[in-house]
Amino acid sequence: MPPPPRPHWSIIEVGGHACEIHAPPDPHPGRALIYLHGVRERWLRELPALRDQIEAERLPVVAPRAGRCWWIDRIVPEFDPLVTPERFVVDAVRAEVGRRFGVETPGIAILGTSMGGQGALRLSYRHPAIFPVAAAIAPAIDFHTAMRDAADRDDGEYYDTLWRIYGDVERARQDTAILHVHPLNWPRHQCFASDPSDLHWHDGAVRLHSKLVALGIPHTALLEPRGGGHSVEYYDRVAADIMRFVLVALDAESRRLA
């Protein structure tokens, strides 16, 4: 069920799918955000610190609802029999941002948490010209390891979609965000945050940081201890830093010569 009503937040339909939106009456011109939810499908309004930052900055947002889709470029029947989650975001959601808020690339940032965090990074690596500003909180980057260890995890049922789509751990690994990093074509602004106490997912963030450093790709990695592990508590602790990064990056893009 959606969270309780809140001023300037609502639910719309885009391409037959629900999307949560934030439509401030006096938005900051020329910038907007696409938010990708995690595997537990929390609404953006359920993340207090992120929500409050978005409201304070008068930032328009479209947040698609897609189930446990992992935001991949493969058909996920539970989401849509014809359109992949990735294409839905790149085409339909981005078009809705332009139609509703009058904001186009490069003024659209993409941000996600957990499953959505790896999705935001992965989409920006695959489409850096479309999403030059990407940010992730507690990104679930190495989702193939969750498939491998699902039987021993108390949240193993969350990875059934991956098994149905990939059918093999190695095939899944080859489609993870890290392997979509291109040494010569990358998003101009990227930031990700992960807490060392996030036992299942922190190693993936560290590996991504190491690869980006080795390739000389500019990025911001917030990997110091904040507490909270993989939880809303951690999201709250890094929200201000993440949103500051997004806003500064969008401002830099607005001044960039075409």
Backbone as JSON, one array per atom type, in Angstrom:
{
  "sequence": "MPPPPRPHWSIIEVGGHACEIHAPPDPHPGRALIYLHGVRERWLRELPALRDQIEAERLPVVAPRAGRCWWIDRIVPEFDPLVTPERFVVDAVRAEVGRRFGVETPGIAILGTSMGGQGALRLSYRHPAIFPVAAAIAPAIDFHTAMRDAADRDDGEYYDTLWRIYGDVERARQDTAILHVHPLNWPRHQCFASDPSDLHWHDGAVRLHSKLVALGIPHTALLEPRGGGHSVEYYDRVAADIMRFVLVALDAESRRLA",
  "N": [[0.84, -1.2, 0.0], [0.45, 2.3, -0.74], [2.22, 4.94, 0.99], [0.92, 7.29, 3.51], [-0.93, 10.2, 2.3], [0.8, 13.15, 1.12], [1.71, 16.55, 0.8], [2.09, 17.56, -2.57], [2.97, 15.14, -3.48], [2.18, 12.25, -5.39], [0.56, 9.53, -7.18], [0.99, 8.34, -10.39], [0.28, 7.0, -13.67], [2.43, 5.49, -15.96], [3.0, 4.32, -19.07], [1.43, 2.11, -18.44], [2.27, 1.41, -15.93], [2.64, 2.01, -12.42], [3.83, 5.06, -11.01], [5.49, 6.89, -8.59], [5.36, 10.3, -7.85], [6.95, 13.47, -7.28], [5.88, 16.65, -7.34], [6.63, 19.67, -7.06], [5.19, 22.92, -6.48], [6.74, 25.11, -7.17], [9.18, 24.4, -8.72], [12.76, 24.01, -8.8], [14.27, 25.29, -11.63], [15.07, 23.36, -14.57], [16.12, 20.96, -13.58], [15.8, 17.57, -12.47], [14.82, 14.4, -11.04], [15.15, 10.89, -11.33], [14.09, 8.21, -9.48], [15.0, 5.0, -8.35], [13.63, 2.23, -6.84], [14.37, -0.14, -4.14], [14.79, -3.74, -3.58], [12.97, -4.4, -1.66], [10.95, -2.75, -2.22], [10.27, -0.21, -1.15], [8.52, 2.84, -0.85], [9.46, 6.07, -2.01], [8.61, 8.12, -0.39], [8.7, 6.85, 2.03], [11.24, 7.02, 2.95], [12.67, 8.92, 5.06], [14.78, 10.95, 5.27], [15.8, 11.3, 2.64], [13.42, 11.98, 1.33], [12.8, 14.4, 2.67], [14.97, 15.99, 1.95], [14.57, 16.18, -0.81], [12.11, 17.52, -0.91], [12.84, 19.94, 0.33], [14.62, 20.98, -1.53], [13.0, 21.44, -3.67], [12.72, 19.61, -5.77], [11.76, 18.04, -8.68], [10.48, 14.74, -9.11], [10.34, 11.51, -10.56], [9.41, 8.32, -9.77], [9.52, 5.2, -10.67], [7.52, 2.21, -10.25], [8.35, -1.07, -10.07], [8.53, -3.65, -9.08], [10.42, -6.63, -8.24], [12.52, -6.26, -10.2], [15.13, -5.71, -10.81], [16.01, -3.81, -12.54], [17.03, -4.39, -15.07], [18.12, -5.05, -18.5], [16.48, -7.02, -19.66], [13.66, -9.02, -20.44], [11.33, -9.11, -17.91], [8.9, -10.98, -16.88], [7.06, -10.61, -14.75], [7.07, -7.91, -14.48], [6.72, -6.64, -17.1], [5.6, -7.96, -20.16], [6.64, -7.17, -22.58], [8.37, -4.97, -22.54], [11.56, -4.13, -21.33], [12.74, -3.54, -17.95], [14.88, -1.68, -17.94], [14.61, -0.32, -20.45], [12.13, 0.8, -20.05], [12.67, 2.75, -18.11], [14.64, 4.32, -19.44], [13.28, 5.16, -21.75], [10.29, 5.54, -21.43], [9.94, 6.6, -18.75], [11.82, 8.67, -18.64], [10.86, 10.24, -20.74], [8.45, 11.02, -19.59], [9.34, 12.65, -17.53], [10.32, 14.77, -19.05], [7.95, 15.61, -20.36], [6.22, 16.26, -18.24], [7.66, 17.93, -16.49], [9.31, 19.46, -18.03], [12.03, 19.01, -18.24], [15.05, 17.92, -19.59], [17.64, 15.56, -20.63], [20.88, 16.92, -20.11], [19.82, 17.32, -17.58], [18.61, 15.55, -15.91], [18.96, 13.55, -13.18], [19.85, 10.28, -11.94], [19.0, 8.14, -9.34], [19.29, 5.62, -6.86], [18.4, 3.1, -4.39], [19.82, 0.27, -2.81], [18.78, -2.52, -4.58], [17.86, -0.74, -6.51], [19.97, 1.05, -6.43], [22.17, -0.29, -7.58], [20.95, -0.49, -10.02], [20.72, 2.2, -10.87], [23.43, 2.91, -11.17], [24.21, 0.99, -13.07], [22.53, 1.61, -15.29], [23.51, 4.15, -15.85], [26.12, 3.57, -16.62], [25.67, 2.15, -18.92], [24.32, 4.0, -20.43], [25.69, 6.63, -20.55], [25.56, 9.17, -21.76], [22.92, 9.82, -21.58], [22.31, 9.64, -18.88], [24.21, 11.42, -17.21], [24.59, 12.02, -14.58], [24.7, 10.18, -11.74], [23.73, 8.38, -8.83], [24.03, 6.32, -5.92], [22.8, 4.55, -3.14], [23.84, 2.26, -0.78], [24.29, 0.21, -2.82], [23.28, -2.8, -4.41], [25.35, -4.38, -5.83], [26.82, -6.76, -6.63], [24.88, -8.84, -7.54], [24.86, -11.44, -8.36], [26.15, -12.91, -6.39], [24.27, -12.99, -4.4], [22.38, -14.64, -5.57], [23.84, -17.03, -5.63], [24.18, -17.52, -2.9], [21.66, -17.66, -1.91], [20.16, -19.72, -0.67], [21.2, -19.82, 1.86], [20.55, -17.45, 3.03], [18.43, -15.27, 4.88], [16.79, -13.73, 3.38], [16.41, -14.92, 0.99], [14.33, -15.35, -0.83], [14.04, -13.04, -2.27], [15.54, -13.12, -4.52], [14.61, -14.75, -6.46], [13.68, -13.82, -8.92], [16.03, -13.2, -10.31], [17.14, -15.74, -10.67], [15.21, -16.87, -12.34], [15.45, -15.27, -14.6], [18.18, -15.27, -15.39], [19.19, -17.83, -14.81], [21.66, -18.87, -14.18], [24.56, -18.41, -12.26], [27.02, -17.36, -13.21], [26.29, -16.25, -15.66], [24.66, -14.22, -14.76], [26.55, -12.7, -13.33], [28.06, -11.61, -15.39], [26.46, -9.61, -16.26], [26.37, -7.64, -14.4], [26.73, -4.41, -12.79], [29.46, -3.59, -12.56], [30.74, -4.82, -14.7], [29.79, -3.4, -16.8], [31.09, -1.04, -16.9], [32.73, 1.24, -18.9], [35.93, 1.91, -20.14], [36.39, 4.28, -21.55], [34.09, 5.7, -21.8], [31.96, 7.04, -19.76], [29.69, 7.99, -17.06], [29.7, 11.43, -16.28], [29.47, 12.3, -13.67], [29.43, 10.52, -10.8], [28.38, 8.87, -7.87], [28.56, 6.82, -5.01], [27.45, 5.19, -2.04], [28.3, 3.17, 0.7], [28.12, 1.13, 3.57], [30.58, -0.31, 5.7], [29.54, -2.24, 7.43], [27.57, -3.43, 6.04], [27.06, -6.41, 5.29], [26.5, -8.15, 3.12], [26.69, -6.64, 0.77], [28.68, -4.67, 0.7], [31.28, -5.33, -0.2], [31.05, -5.41, -2.97], [30.73, -2.7, -3.62], [33.21, -1.75, -2.85], [34.84, -3.13, -4.67], [33.95, -1.99, -7.06], [34.75, 0.68, -6.67], [37.54, 0.27, -6.62], [37.98, -0.6, -9.26], [37.22, 1.67, -10.74], [39.09, 3.52, -9.83], [41.45, 2.28, -10.8], [41.03, 2.56, -13.53], [41.1, 5.25, -13.78], [38.8, 6.79, -13.63], [36.78, 9.46, -12.79], [35.07, 9.77, -9.7], [32.93, 9.62, -6.78], [33.24, 7.96, -3.82], [31.67, 6.91, -1.0], [32.65, 5.31, 1.54], [33.21, 5.02, 4.17], [32.69, 4.09, 7.63], [29.35, 4.47, 8.71], [27.36, 3.34, 10.09], [24.43, 1.3, 10.49], [24.34, -0.39, 8.32], [22.71, -2.24, 5.86], [20.11, -0.61, 5.41], [17.21, 1.48, 6.11], [17.96, 3.25, 8.04], [20.69, 3.64, 7.5], [20.44, 4.77, 4.93], [19.28, 7.21, 5.66], [21.41, 8.38, 6.99], [23.26, 9.01, 5.03], [21.93, 10.52, 3.23], [21.95, 13.38, 3.01], [24.57, 13.93, 2.08], [24.55, 12.53, -0.35], [22.46, 13.8, -1.77], [23.49, 16.36, -1.89], [25.69, 15.94, -3.55], [24.31, 15.2, -5.94], [22.9, 17.57, -6.56], [24.94, 19.47, -6.89], [26.25, 18.3, -9.04], [24.24, 18.38, -11.03], [24.01, 21.13, -11.27], [26.54, 21.7, -12.3], [26.31, 20.42, -14.77], [24.38, 22.01, -15.95], [25.78, 24.27, -16.57], [27.53, 23.45, -18.43], [29.03, 23.5, -21.63], [27.49, 22.56, -24.65]],
  "CA": [[0.0, 0.0, 0.0], [1.2, 3.55, -0.71], [2.24, 5.64, 2.29], [-0.11, 8.33, 3.64], [-0.77, 11.36, 1.4], [1.71, 14.21, 1.52], [1.59, 17.6, -0.21], [2.88, 17.56, -3.81], [3.3, 13.76, -3.87], [1.04, 11.51, -5.9], [0.87, 8.35, -7.99], [0.48, 8.43, -11.76], [0.55, 5.81, -14.48], [3.27, 5.73, -17.13], [3.15, 3.09, -19.83], [0.74, 1.02, -17.77], [2.92, 1.11, -14.65], [2.54, 3.07, -11.42], [5.03, 5.84, -10.69], [5.36, 7.89, -7.54], [5.98, 11.55, -8.3], [6.98, 14.68, -6.45], [5.68, 17.77, -8.26], [6.54, 20.9, -6.27], [4.56, 24.01, -7.23], [7.75, 26.07, -7.61], [10.4, 23.6, -8.84], [14.0, 24.62, -9.28], [14.21, 25.04, -13.07], [16.12, 22.66, -15.31], [16.68, 19.76, -12.95], [14.82, 16.59, -12.01], [15.41, 13.15, -10.55], [14.49, 9.59, -11.42], [14.48, 7.38, -8.33], [14.75, 3.57, -8.52], [13.47, 1.62, -5.52], [15.09, -1.37, -3.85], [14.1, -5.02, -3.72], [11.85, -4.42, -0.72], [9.93, -1.92, -2.86], [9.84, 0.91, -0.32], [8.19, 4.09, -1.51], [10.4, 7.14, -1.7], [8.07, 8.86, 0.77], [9.0, 6.1, 3.25], [12.65, 7.25, 3.28], [12.46, 10.29, 5.57], [15.81, 11.95, 4.99], [15.79, 11.57, 1.2], [12.17, 12.71, 1.04], [12.88, 15.77, 3.18], [15.93, 16.72, 1.11], [13.92, 16.42, -2.1], [11.12, 18.57, -0.7], [13.52, 21.2, 0.64], [15.27, 21.47, -2.74], [11.98, 21.62, -4.7], [13.23, 18.78, -6.87], [10.78, 17.14, -9.29], [10.92, 13.34, -9.11], [9.5, 10.4, -11.01], [9.94, 7.09, -9.16], [8.72, 4.08, -11.19], [7.3, 1.03, -9.44], [8.62, -2.15, -11.02], [8.7, -4.95, -8.45], [11.8, -7.14, -8.1], [12.93, -6.34, -11.62], [16.58, -5.48, -10.84], [16.26, -2.72, -13.48], [17.91, -4.95, -16.09], [17.67, -4.95, -19.88], [15.92, -8.31, -20.05], [12.24, -9.1, -20.13], [10.94, -9.66, -16.61], [7.45, -11.12, -17.11], [6.27, -10.06, -13.66], [7.0, -6.45, -14.69], [6.09, -6.34, -18.39], [5.96, -9.01, -21.12], [7.15, -6.62, -23.84], [9.35, -3.91, -22.32], [12.46, -4.42, -20.22], [12.79, -2.46, -16.96], [15.83, -0.65, -18.36], [14.04, 0.48, -21.52], [11.04, 1.57, -19.47], [13.26, 3.94, -17.49], [15.33, 5.14, -20.44], [12.35, 5.72, -22.74], [9.01, 6.04, -20.94], [10.06, 7.44, -17.55], [12.55, 9.89, -19.02], [9.93, 11.06, -21.53], [7.47, 11.6, -18.67], [10.01, 13.77, -16.86], [10.33, 15.88, -19.98], [6.59, 16.1, -20.62], [5.57, 16.79, -17.03], [8.45, 18.95, -15.81], [10.08, 20.25, -18.99], [13.47, 18.8, -18.0], [15.63, 16.93, -20.49], [19.06, 15.27, -20.45], [21.51, 16.26, -18.97], [19.31, 17.84, -16.32], [17.93, 14.47, -15.17], [19.84, 12.65, -12.44], [19.26, 9.0, -11.58], [19.4, 7.76, -7.98], [18.6, 4.44, -6.37], [18.84, 2.46, -3.15], [19.9, -1.19, -2.84], [18.57, -2.98, -5.95], [17.79, 0.46, -7.35], [21.28, 1.67, -6.47], [22.93, -0.92, -8.66], [20.26, -0.15, -11.26], [21.09, 3.55, -11.26], [24.8, 2.86, -11.68], [24.24, 0.17, -14.29], [21.95, 2.38, -16.38], [24.4, 5.27, -16.21], [27.27, 3.02, -17.34], [25.21, 1.73, -20.24], [23.8, 5.17, -21.14], [26.28, 7.79, -19.88], [25.14, 10.43, -22.36], [21.55, 10.07, -21.14], [22.34, 9.83, -17.42], [25.56, 11.8, -16.81], [24.62, 12.18, -13.12], [24.16, 8.96, -11.13], [24.09, 8.21, -7.42], [23.5, 5.07, -5.36], [22.95, 4.32, -1.7], [23.89, 0.83, -0.46], [23.96, -0.51, -4.05], [23.41, -4.26, -4.41], [26.08, -4.5, -7.1], [27.14, -8.15, -6.96], [23.65, -9.62, -7.3], [25.1, -12.86, -8.62], [26.51, -13.58, -5.14], [23.02, -13.24, -3.68], [21.82, -15.85, -6.18], [24.65, -18.17, -5.2], [24.05, -17.76, -1.47], [20.25, -17.44, -1.53], [19.66, -20.77, 0.23], [21.74, -19.6, 3.2], [20.18, -16.11, 3.47], [17.04, -15.2, 5.33], [16.03, -12.97, 2.39], [16.68, -15.61, -0.26], [13.21, -15.3, -1.79], [14.1, -11.82, -3.05], [16.41, -13.32, -5.68], [13.99, -15.68, -7.39], [13.61, -13.2, -10.25], [17.33, -13.35, -10.96], [17.29, -17.13, -11.11], [14.33, -17.11, -13.48], [15.9, -14.53, -15.77], [19.53, -15.65, -15.82], [19.32, -19.28, -14.74], [23.04, -19.27, -13.94], [25.27, -17.36, -11.51], [28.03, -16.71, -14.05], [25.58, -15.42, -16.65], [24.24, -13.02, -14.04], [27.73, -11.89, -13.01], [28.49, -10.9, -16.59], [25.53, -8.51, -16.52], [26.37, -6.73, -13.26], [27.14, -3.03, -13.09], [30.91, -3.46, -12.69], [31.17, -5.26, -16.02], [29.31, -2.45, -17.8], [31.93, 0.16, -16.88], [33.54, 1.39, -20.11], [37.09, 2.74, -19.76], [36.46, 5.53, -22.29], [32.76, 6.3, -21.91], [31.38, 6.85, -18.43], [28.96, 9.17, -16.59], [30.62, 12.47, -15.8], [29.32, 12.47, -12.22], [28.87, 9.33, -10.16], [28.64, 8.78, -6.44], [27.87, 5.72, -4.34], [27.72, 5.11, -0.61], [28.08, 1.85, 1.27], [28.66, 1.02, 4.92], [31.31, -1.57, 5.89], [28.75, -3.23, 8.16], [26.63, -4.03, 5.09], [27.85, -7.62, 5.08], [26.26, -8.81, 1.85], [26.84, -5.82, -0.42], [29.77, -3.68, 0.75], [32.44, -5.75, -1.01], [30.82, -5.01, -4.35], [31.01, -1.28, -3.73], [34.67, -1.6, -2.77], [35.39, -3.58, -5.95], [33.65, -0.97, -8.06], [35.66, 1.79, -6.39], [38.89, -0.12, -7.05], [38.04, -0.62, -10.72], [37.16, 3.04, -11.23], [40.41, 4.11, -9.55], [42.42, 1.69, -11.73], [40.77, 3.1, -14.87], [41.22, 6.7, -13.75], [37.48, 7.37, -13.86], [36.38, 10.29, -11.64], [33.87, 9.34, -8.97], [32.94, 9.82, -5.33], [32.86, 6.74, -3.1], [31.52, 7.14, 0.43], [32.78, 3.94, 2.04], [33.59, 5.04, 5.57], [31.6, 3.62, 8.5], [28.29, 5.39, 9.16], [26.41, 2.58, 10.89], [23.14, 1.04, 9.89], [24.4, -1.5, 7.38], [21.82, -2.16, 4.68], [18.85, -0.29, 6.08], [16.73, 2.85, 5.99], [18.78, 4.04, 8.96], [21.89, 4.04, 6.76], [20.01, 5.71, 3.89], [19.09, 8.51, 6.3], [22.69, 8.95, 7.41], [24.04, 9.5, 3.88], [21.04, 11.24, 2.31], [22.38, 14.76, 2.79], [25.76, 13.92, 1.23], [24.17, 12.08, -1.68], [21.68, 14.83, -2.44], [24.4, 17.47, -2.17], [26.42, 15.54, -4.76], [23.41, 15.26, -7.09], [22.57, 18.96, -6.88], [26.16, 20.11, -7.41], [26.5, 17.74, -10.36], [23.25, 18.94, -11.94], [24.39, 22.52, -11.49], [27.69, 21.69, -13.21], [25.81, 20.07, -16.09], [23.61, 23.14, -16.5], [26.73, 25.26, -17.06], [28.43, 22.8, -19.38], [28.78, 23.8, -23.02], [27.1, 21.37, -25.42]],
  "C": [[0.88, 1.26, 0.0], [1.2, 4.15, 0.68], [1.18, 6.71, 2.33], [0.13, 9.5, 2.7], [0.15, 12.41, 2.01], [1.65, 15.28, 0.43], [2.6, 17.43, -1.35], [3.39, 16.17, -4.21], [2.03, 13.09, -4.37], [1.52, 10.29, -6.67], [0.22, 8.53, -9.34], [0.76, 7.1, -12.47], [1.35, 6.23, -15.71], [3.44, 4.39, -17.85], [2.52, 1.88, -19.17], [1.32, 0.64, -16.43], [2.81, 2.3, -13.71], [3.89, 3.75, -11.23], [4.66, 6.81, -9.58], [6.02, 9.17, -8.04], [5.96, 12.6, -7.2], [6.94, 15.85, -7.42], [5.54, 19.05, -7.47], [5.94, 22.02, -7.1], [5.56, 25.03, -7.78], [9.09, 25.36, -7.79], [11.6, 24.44, -9.27], [14.1, 24.3, -10.77], [15.38, 24.2, -13.59], [16.72, 21.46, -14.66], [15.56, 18.88, -12.42], [15.55, 15.31, -11.67], [14.52, 11.98, -10.9], [15.01, 8.75, -10.27], [14.06, 5.93, -8.59], [14.73, 2.9, -7.15], [14.26, 0.32, -5.39], [14.2, -2.6, -3.93], [12.93, -5.15, -2.75], [10.74, -3.45, -1.12], [9.39, -0.81, -1.96], [9.54, 2.12, -1.2], [9.21, 5.15, -1.12], [9.93, 7.96, -0.51], [8.31, 8.14, 2.09], [10.45, 6.26, 3.69], [12.78, 8.69, 3.75], [13.52, 11.3, 5.15], [15.88, 12.3, 3.5], [14.58, 12.4, 0.82], [12.28, 14.17, 1.47], [13.86, 16.6, 2.36], [15.3, 17.1, -0.22], [12.9, 17.56, -1.98], [11.78, 19.92, -0.47], [14.14, 21.82, -0.62], [14.3, 21.68, -3.9], [12.34, 20.85, -5.97], [12.12, 17.9, -7.42], [11.34, 15.72, -9.38], [9.86, 12.47, -9.78], [10.17, 9.13, -10.52], [9.1, 5.9, -9.62], [8.64, 2.93, -10.2], [7.41, -0.19, -10.35], [8.82, -3.51, -10.38], [10.17, -5.34, -8.35], [12.42, -7.34, -9.48], [14.43, -6.22, -11.8], [16.99, -4.47, -11.92], [17.17, -3.15, -14.63], [17.31, -4.79, -17.49], [17.28, -6.33, -20.42], [14.44, -8.3, -19.68], [12.04, -9.79, -18.78], [9.42, -9.78, -16.65], [6.58, -10.54, -16.01], [6.11, -8.53, -13.79], [6.24, -6.14, -15.97], [6.53, -7.4, -19.4], [6.63, -8.5, -22.38], [8.31, -5.65, -23.67], [10.25, -4.28, -21.15], [12.41, -3.27, -19.22], [13.73, -1.32, -17.37], [15.22, 0.26, -19.42], [12.87, 1.31, -21.01], [11.56, 2.85, -18.85], [13.84, 4.87, -18.54], [14.34, 5.85, -21.36], [11.13, 6.36, -22.07], [9.14, 6.99, -19.75], [10.77, 8.75, -17.88], [11.66, 10.82, -19.84], [8.89, 11.73, -20.64], [8.07, 12.77, -17.9], [10.01, 14.99, -17.77], [8.95, 16.48, -20.2], [6.02, 16.83, -19.42], [6.33, 17.98, -16.45], [9.28, 19.81, -16.76], [11.58, 20.13, -18.8], [13.96, 17.67, -18.9], [17.05, 16.61, -20.05], [19.85, 16.51, -20.88], [21.01, 16.73, -17.61], [18.59, 16.81, -15.47], [18.98, 13.59, -14.5], [19.09, 11.35, -12.16], [19.86, 8.53, -10.26], [18.63, 6.52, -7.58], [19.17, 3.95, -5.06], [18.81, 0.96, -3.34], [19.78, -1.72, -4.27], [18.53, -1.8, -6.91], [19.11, 1.2, -7.44], [22.15, 1.05, -7.55], [22.28, -0.61, -10.0], [20.64, 1.22, -11.77], [22.51, 3.59, -11.83], [24.87, 2.13, -13.01], [23.66, 0.93, -15.48], [22.86, 3.52, -16.8], [25.63, 4.77, -16.94], [26.88, 2.62, -18.75], [24.73, 2.92, -21.09], [24.38, 6.46, -20.53], [25.89, 9.13, -20.48], [23.73, 10.82, -21.93], [21.5, 10.37, -19.65], [23.77, 10.17, -16.99], [25.72, 12.0, -15.3], [23.93, 10.97, -12.49], [24.64, 8.86, -9.69], [23.39, 6.97, -6.88], [23.79, 5.01, -3.87], [22.84, 2.82, -1.45], [23.59, -0.03, -1.7], [24.23, -2.02, -3.93], [24.08, -4.68, -5.71], [26.28, -5.96, -7.5], [25.94, -9.05, -6.75], [23.83, -11.1, -7.61], [25.49, -13.61, -7.34], [25.28, -13.86, -4.3], [22.31, -14.46, -4.25], [22.53, -17.08, -5.64], [24.38, -18.55, -3.75], [22.6, -17.71, -0.98], [19.76, -18.46, -0.51], [20.1, -20.55, 1.67], [21.38, -18.22, 3.76], [18.73, -16.08, 3.87], [16.17, -14.36, 4.4], [16.15, -13.61, 1.01], [15.57, -15.51, -1.29], [13.25, -14.06, -2.67], [14.89, -12.0, -4.35], [15.87, -14.34, -6.65], [13.94, -15.12, -8.8], [14.92, -13.38, -11.0], [17.55, -14.77, -11.46], [16.42, -17.4, -12.33], [14.85, -16.43, -14.74], [17.24, -15.04, -16.29], [19.74, -17.17, -15.81], [20.71, -19.78, -14.37], [23.78, -18.1, -13.27], [26.27, -16.63, -12.39], [27.38, -15.82, -15.11], [25.1, -14.11, -15.99], [25.43, -12.11, -13.75], [28.16, -11.05, -14.21], [27.59, -9.73, -16.94], [25.46, -7.53, -15.35], [26.99, -5.39, -13.62], [28.64, -2.91, -13.35], [31.36, -3.82, -14.11], [30.6, -4.4, -17.14], [30.09, -1.14, -17.76], [32.8, 0.17, -18.14], [34.71, 2.32, -19.8], [37.14, 4.09, -20.44], [35.13, 6.27, -22.37], [31.99, 6.05, -20.62], [30.62, 8.11, -18.03], [29.91, 10.19, -15.96], [30.58, 12.66, -14.3], [28.72, 11.19, -11.66], [29.31, 9.27, -8.71], [27.9, 7.58, -5.88], [28.36, 5.62, -2.91], [27.4, 3.72, -0.11], [28.78, 1.77, 2.63], [29.41, -0.31, 5.07], [30.54, -2.64, 6.65], [27.64, -3.85, 7.3], [27.28, -5.31, 4.57], [27.68, -8.23, 3.7], [26.7, -7.98, 0.64], [28.04, -4.88, -0.43], [30.94, -4.07, -0.14], [32.27, -5.35, -2.47], [31.11, -3.54, -4.57], [32.51, -1.01, -3.69], [35.32, -2.03, -4.09], [35.13, -2.57, -7.05], [34.57, 0.23, -7.89], [37.07, 1.47, -6.9], [39.02, -0.12, -8.57], [38.04, 0.79, -11.29], [38.48, 3.76, -10.99], [41.43, 3.6, -10.56], [42.27, 2.25, -13.14], [40.91, 4.62, -14.93], [39.91, 7.42, -14.0], [37.07, 8.19, -12.63], [35.09, 9.78, -11.01], [34.03, 9.7, -7.51], [32.42, 8.55, -4.68], [32.85, 7.02, -1.61], [31.49, 5.77, 1.1], [33.19, 3.88, 3.51], [32.41, 4.58, 6.44], [30.63, 4.74, 8.87], [27.34, 4.68, 10.12], [25.1, 2.39, 10.17], [23.14, -0.07, 8.87], [23.55, -1.26, 6.16], [20.41, -1.88, 5.19], [18.45, 1.15, 5.8], [17.53, 3.77, 6.91], [20.06, 4.52, 8.26], [21.53, 5.04, 5.66], [19.89, 7.11, 4.48], [20.43, 9.18, 6.6], [23.5, 9.5, 6.24], [23.21, 10.37, 2.95], [21.53, 12.64, 2.0], [23.59, 14.82, 1.87], [25.41, 13.52, -0.2], [23.42, 13.18, -2.43], [22.55, 16.06, -2.75], [25.2, 17.17, -3.44], [25.55, 15.7, -6.0], [23.16, 16.7, -7.51], [23.77, 19.71, -7.45], [26.44, 19.61, -8.82], [25.52, 18.29, -11.39], [23.55, 20.4, -12.26], [25.57, 22.61, -12.46], [27.25, 21.36, -14.63], [25.07, 21.23, -16.74], [24.54, 24.22, -17.07], [27.67, 24.72, -18.13], [28.05, 23.16, -20.81], [28.46, 22.51, -23.76], [28.23, 20.95, -26.34]]
}
